[in-house]
Amino acid sequence: MNAVTPIKTVDMPVLEADASAFETLFPLKPFRIRHRLVGDPRLTLEAILDLVKAMPRDRIEYNSGKAAVSQDPSTTPLVDLTPEEVIKKIETAGAWMVLKRIEIHPTYEALLDEALLSVARAQGFASNAEAGFSDIQGFMFVSSPRSTTPFHLDSEDNFFVQVHGEKDFNIYDNEDKGIASDDQVEHAITKHRNIKFEESFEARGMHNHLLPGEGVFVPYCWPHYVKTCETYSISVAITWKTPAVKRRNDLFVANSMLRDRGFPQKAPGTQPALDAAKLGLFRTANAIVSPLRKSEGLRRMIRSVVLGKDANYYLRDTKSETKKKSVGM
């Protein structure tokens, strides 16, 4: 993809929030943030189209934006467009798209590092590593007007920034597991992120209307759903995992694999000694498999083996993609 020169923000933080938010809420509670990424040339539709062309296909997920808040993943409506067509026609495509792991491209790796480093320094740390920002990943969302991201939860902490258009971003407290149980959290992390939304959850929500230049911090495993407004939207999730989060996620995956093979498992933390044994075996196997993930085909196979036969659900071909493949395009 073409190199893009970022906006310089010398002595100005890319991300910021009220000091009291970091002192009293971070990293366990959500709070609003501000950012200086609006107008960044790396986040225009032209640059994103270049990124789409350069991304492996299994790093791109998209479907119709006419999903329900409580959407059954197996019936998610699709759009008959290629990824490039979605970007080119985003105003009228009626689509929702996420580009996963954008940090695989140096231009976007730099963007994520710059953003988190401003937070680290504001808290008195000299580096992202010192602040505990490890396994830094980025997810870019491009959505048509009036599109919905269904109710779901994510397996990492997240600074979510709104770059173009407006969004309603609704986050729900799940500390007592009253919205998503441990079993549902495991399913969301290992099978599909969507979870069922009930109207009774509404009173527990933090409702945010985000304009360009605004954003929100979303803690690990806090459920949320998102709706775009009257124009297309560009947003970025700047994520990381602490060692504690990586440990819990690995245990969820290990438990899911064992349960799929007929061995019932208890939630992480219930049996510490057994957790340690499972974690050791899982991480040893993962270290052996990890080099294979450089191949897109092998990544697909590994996801199917580890997470189940439906793990590659988002790679369903649209009619347009299938037709272009059949004529050798």
C-alpha positions as CSV (number, residue, x, y, z in Angstrom):
1,M,0.0,0.0,0.0
2,N,1.1,3.6,-0.5
3,A,2.9,5.3,2.3
4,V,0.9,7.9,4.2
5,T,2.4,10.8,6.2
6,P,0.7,11.1,9.6
7,I,-0.3,14.4,11.1
8,K,2.4,15.6,13.5
9,T,1.3,16.1,17.1
10,V,4.5,17.3,18.8
11,D,3.9,17.8,22.5
12,M,0.2,17.2,22.1
13,P,-1.4,13.9,23.2
14,V,-3.2,11.8,20.6
15,L,-5.6,10.5,23.2
16,E,-6.6,12.3,26.4
17,A,-9.3,12.3,29.1
18,D,-9.9,14.0,32.4
19,A,-7.2,13.1,34.9
20,S,-9.9,12.0,37.3
21,A,-11.0,9.3,34.8
22,F,-7.6,7.6,34.8
23,E,-7.3,8.0,38.6
24,T,-10.7,6.6,39.6
25,L,-12.0,4.5,36.6
26,F,-9.1,3.1,34.5
27,P,-9.0,0.2,33.6
28,L,-12.1,-1.2,35.3
29,K,-14.8,1.3,34.3
30,P,-15.7,3.0,31.0
31,F,-15.2,6.7,30.5
32,R,-15.2,9.2,27.6
33,I,-12.0,10.3,25.9
34,R,-10.9,12.9,23.3
35,H,-8.4,12.4,20.4
36,R,-6.6,14.2,17.6
37,L,-6.9,11.7,14.8
38,V,-9.6,13.6,12.9
39,G,-8.1,14.6,9.5
40,D,-5.2,12.1,9.8
41,P,-4.4,11.0,6.2
42,R,-4.1,7.4,7.4
43,L,-7.9,7.4,8.2
44,T,-9.4,8.7,5.0
45,L,-11.5,6.5,2.7
46,E,-8.7,6.7,0.0
47,A,-6.1,5.4,2.5
48,I,-8.6,2.8,3.8
49,L,-9.2,1.5,0.3
50,D,-5.5,1.0,-0.1
51,L,-5.4,-0.8,3.2
52,V,-8.3,-3.1,2.2
53,K,-6.4,-4.1,-1.0
54,A,-3.3,-4.9,1.0
55,M,-5.1,-6.8,3.9
56,P,-5.3,-10.7,3.8
57,R,-8.9,-11.6,3.2
58,D,-9.3,-13.3,6.6
59,R,-8.5,-10.0,8.3
60,I,-11.7,-8.4,6.7
61,E,-15.2,-9.0,8.0
62,Y,-18.3,-7.3,6.6
63,N,-22.0,-7.8,6.3
64,S,-25.2,-5.8,6.0
65,G,-25.6,-2.9,8.5
66,K,-29.2,-3.8,8.9
67,A,-28.4,-6.3,11.7
68,A,-30.5,-6.4,14.9
69,V,-29.0,-5.3,18.3
70,S,-29.6,-8.9,19.4
71,Q,-28.5,-10.5,16.2
72,D,-28.3,-14.3,15.8
73,P,-24.9,-14.7,14.1
74,S,-26.1,-17.6,11.9
75,T,-28.7,-15.3,10.3
76,T,-26.6,-12.1,9.9
77,P,-27.6,-10.5,6.6
78,L,-24.9,-10.1,4.0
79,V,-24.2,-7.6,1.2
80,D,-23.5,-8.7,-2.4
81,L,-20.3,-6.6,-2.7
82,T,-16.6,-7.1,-2.6
83,P,-14.6,-5.5,0.2
84,E,-13.3,-2.8,-2.2
85,E,-16.8,-2.1,-3.4
86,V,-18.0,-1.6,0.2
87,I,-15.5,1.2,0.7
88,K,-16.1,2.8,-2.6
89,K,-19.9,2.8,-2.1
90,I,-20.0,3.2,1.7
91,E,-22.6,6.0,1.6
92,T,-25.1,3.7,-0.1
93,A,-23.8,0.2,0.5
94,G,-25.9,-0.5,3.6
95,A,-22.8,-2.3,5.0
96,W,-20.7,-2.7,8.1
97,M,-17.0,-3.6,7.9
98,V,-14.2,-4.2,10.2
99,L,-10.5,-4.5,9.2
100,K,-8.8,-6.7,11.8
101,R,-5.2,-6.4,13.0
102,I,-4.3,-3.3,11.1
103,E,-1.0,-3.1,13.0
104,I,0.3,-5.7,10.5
105,H,1.0,-2.6,8.3
106,P,3.8,-0.3,9.7
107,T,1.8,2.8,8.9
108,Y,-1.0,1.7,11.2
109,E,1.3,0.1,13.8
110,A,2.8,3.6,14.2
111,L,-0.6,5.1,14.6
112,L,-1.6,2.7,17.4
113,D,1.8,3.1,19.2
114,E,1.6,6.9,19.0
115,A,-1.9,6.9,20.5
116,L,-1.2,4.7,23.4
117,L,2.2,6.3,24.1
118,S,0.4,9.6,24.7
119,V,-1.7,7.9,27.4
120,A,1.4,6.1,28.9
121,R,3.3,9.4,29.2
122,A,0.3,11.2,30.6
123,Q,0.3,8.7,33.4
124,G,4.0,9.0,34.1
125,F,5.4,6.1,32.1
126,A,8.2,6.3,29.6
127,S,6.9,3.6,27.2
128,N,3.8,1.6,26.3
129,A,5.5,-1.6,27.7
130,E,6.1,0.2,31.1
131,A,2.4,1.2,31.1
132,G,1.3,-2.4,30.5
133,F,0.1,-1.9,26.9
134,S,1.2,-5.2,25.4
135,D,-0.1,-7.1,22.4
136,I,-1.3,-3.9,20.8
137,Q,-3.8,-4.4,18.0
138,G,-6.0,-2.2,15.9
139,F,-9.5,-2.7,14.4
140,M,-10.8,-0.2,11.9
141,F,-14.6,0.1,11.4
142,V,-16.2,1.6,8.3
143,S,-20.0,1.7,8.3
144,S,-22.8,3.0,6.1
145,P,-25.4,5.4,7.5
146,R,-27.9,3.9,10.0
147,S,-25.9,0.7,10.5
148,T,-25.8,-1.5,13.7
149,T,-23.0,-3.4,15.4
150,P,-24.9,-6.0,17.4
151,F,-24.6,-6.5,21.2
152,H,-21.3,-8.2,21.9
153,L,-18.2,-8.2,24.0
154,D,-14.5,-8.1,23.2
155,S,-11.5,-10.0,24.6
156,E,-9.3,-6.9,25.2
157,D,-9.3,-3.4,26.6
158,N,-10.1,-0.7,24.1
159,F,-9.8,3.0,23.4
160,F,-12.5,3.5,20.8
161,V,-12.1,6.7,18.7
162,Q,-14.7,8.2,16.3
163,V,-13.0,9.8,13.3
164,H,-15.8,10.5,10.7
165,G,-19.5,10.6,11.2
166,E,-21.5,10.2,14.4
167,K,-22.2,7.1,16.5
168,D,-24.3,6.0,19.4
169,F,-22.1,3.8,21.6
170,N,-23.8,2.0,24.4
171,I,-21.8,0.1,27.1
172,Y,-23.3,-2.2,29.8
173,D,-22.0,-3.2,33.2
174,N,-21.4,-6.9,33.5
175,E,-19.4,-7.1,36.7
176,D,-22.0,-9.3,38.4
177,K,-22.3,-11.6,35.3
178,G,-26.0,-10.6,35.2
179,I,-25.8,-9.7,31.5
180,A,-23.3,-12.4,30.3
181,S,-22.4,-15.4,32.4
182,D,-19.0,-17.0,32.4
183,D,-20.3,-19.6,29.9
184,Q,-21.5,-16.8,27.6
185,V,-18.3,-14.8,28.0
186,E,-16.3,-18.0,27.0
187,H,-18.6,-18.5,24.0
188,A,-18.2,-14.8,23.0
189,I,-14.4,-15.0,23.2
190,T,-14.0,-18.4,21.5
191,K,-17.0,-18.9,19.1
192,H,-18.8,-15.6,18.2
193,R,-18.7,-12.3,20.0
194,N,-22.5,-11.6,19.8
195,I,-24.6,-12.1,22.9
196,K,-28.3,-11.7,23.5
197,F,-29.6,-8.3,24.5
198,E,-32.6,-7.9,26.9
199,E,-34.5,-4.7,27.4
200,S,-33.9,-5.1,31.2
201,F,-30.2,-4.3,30.5
202,E,-31.0,-0.8,29.4
203,A,-30.9,0.8,32.9
204,R,-27.3,-0.5,33.3
205,G,-26.1,1.2,30.2
206,M,-23.6,4.1,29.7
207,H,-25.0,5.8,26.5
208,N,-22.6,7.9,24.5
209,H,-23.3,10.0,21.4
210,L,-19.8,10.3,19.8
211,L,-18.8,13.1,17.4
212,P,-15.5,13.1,15.4
213,G,-12.7,13.7,17.9
214,E,-14.5,11.9,20.7
215,G,-14.3,8.4,22.0
216,V,-14.8,6.0,24.9
217,F,-12.7,3.6,26.9
218,V,-14.3,0.1,26.9
219,P,-13.0,-2.3,29.6
220,Y,-12.3,-5.9,29.0
221,C,-15.5,-8.0,28.4
222,W,-17.9,-5.1,28.9
223,P,-20.8,-5.7,26.5
224,H,-21.8,-3.0,24.1
225,Y,-23.7,-2.2,20.8
226,V,-23.2,0.6,18.4
227,K,-25.3,2.5,15.8
228,T,-24.1,4.9,13.1
229,C,-26.2,8.0,12.4
230,E,-27.0,9.9,9.2
231,T,-23.6,9.7,7.4
232,Y,-21.0,7.0,6.9
233,S,-18.7,6.4,9.9
234,I,-15.0,5.7,10.3
235,S,-13.8,4.5,13.8
236,V,-10.8,2.8,15.2
237,A,-10.5,0.5,18.2
238,I,-7.0,0.8,19.8
239,T,-6.6,-2.3,21.9
240,W,-4.1,-4.1,24.1
241,K,-4.0,-7.1,26.5
242,T,-2.4,-7.2,29.9
243,P,-0.7,-10.4,31.1
244,A,-3.8,-11.1,33.2
245,V,-6.2,-10.7,30.3
246,K,-4.0,-12.9,28.1
247,R,-4.0,-15.6,30.8
248,R,-7.8,-15.5,31.1
249,N,-8.3,-15.6,27.4
250,D,-6.0,-18.5,27.0
251,L,-7.9,-20.4,29.7
252,F,-11.2,-19.7,28.0
253,V,-9.8,-21.1,24.7
254,A,-8.4,-24.2,26.5
255,N,-11.7,-24.8,28.3
256,S,-13.6,-24.4,25.1
257,M,-11.4,-26.9,23.2
258,L,-11.8,-29.5,26.1
259,R,-15.5,-28.9,26.4
260,D,-16.0,-29.4,22.6
261,R,-14.3,-32.8,23.0
262,G,-16.6,-33.9,25.8
263,F,-14.7,-32.8,28.9
264,P,-16.8,-30.4,31.1
265,Q,-14.8,-27.4,32.5
266,K,-15.2,-24.9,35.3
267,A,-14.7,-21.1,34.8
268,P,-11.1,-19.7,35.0
269,G,-10.1,-19.1,38.6
270,T,-12.3,-21.8,40.1
271,Q,-9.5,-24.4,40.1
272,P,-6.2,-22.6,40.2
273,A,-3.9,-25.7,40.1
274,L,-5.8,-27.2,37.2
275,D,-5.8,-23.8,35.5
276,A,-2.0,-23.6,35.7
277,A,-1.6,-27.1,34.2
278,K,-4.0,-26.4,31.3
279,L,-2.4,-23.0,30.7
280,G,1.1,-24.6,30.5
281,L,0.0,-27.2,28.0
282,F,-2.0,-24.8,25.9
283,R,0.8,-22.2,25.7
284,T,3.3,-24.9,24.8
285,A,1.1,-26.1,21.9
286,N,0.4,-22.5,20.9
287,A,4.1,-21.7,20.7
288,I,4.6,-24.7,18.3
289,V,1.6,-23.6,16.1
290,S,2.3,-19.9,16.1
291,P,4.8,-19.8,13.2
292,L,2.2,-21.4,11.0
293,R,-0.1,-18.4,11.4
294,K,1.9,-16.4,8.9
295,S,0.0,-18.3,6.2
296,E,-3.6,-17.2,5.6
297,G,-4.7,-20.8,4.7
298,L,-3.1,-22.3,7.8
299,R,-4.7,-19.5,10.0
300,R,-8.1,-20.6,8.7
301,M,-7.3,-24.3,9.4
302,I,-6.0,-23.5,12.9
303,R,-9.1,-21.5,13.8
304,S,-11.3,-24.4,12.7
305,V,-9.3,-26.9,14.8
306,V,-9.1,-24.7,17.9
307,L,-12.4,-22.8,17.8
308,G,-14.7,-25.2,15.9
309,K,-16.0,-25.7,12.4
310,D,-17.8,-22.3,12.3
311,A,-14.7,-20.2,13.3
312,N,-14.3,-18.8,9.8
313,Y,-18.0,-17.7,9.5
314,Y,-17.0,-14.3,8.2
315,L,-15.3,-15.7,5.2
316,R,-18.5,-16.6,3.4
317,D,-18.2,-15.5,-0.2
318,T,-20.7,-13.0,-1.6
319,K,-22.1,-13.6,-5.1
320,S,-19.9,-10.8,-6.4
321,E,-16.7,-12.4,-5.0
322,T,-17.7,-15.9,-6.2
323,K,-18.4,-14.6,-9.7
324,K,-15.1,-12.7,-10.0
325,K,-13.2,-15.8,-8.8
326,S,-15.0,-17.9,-11.4
327,V,-13.9,-15.7,-14.3
328,G,-10.3,-15.5,-13.0
329,M,-10.4,-11.9,-11.7
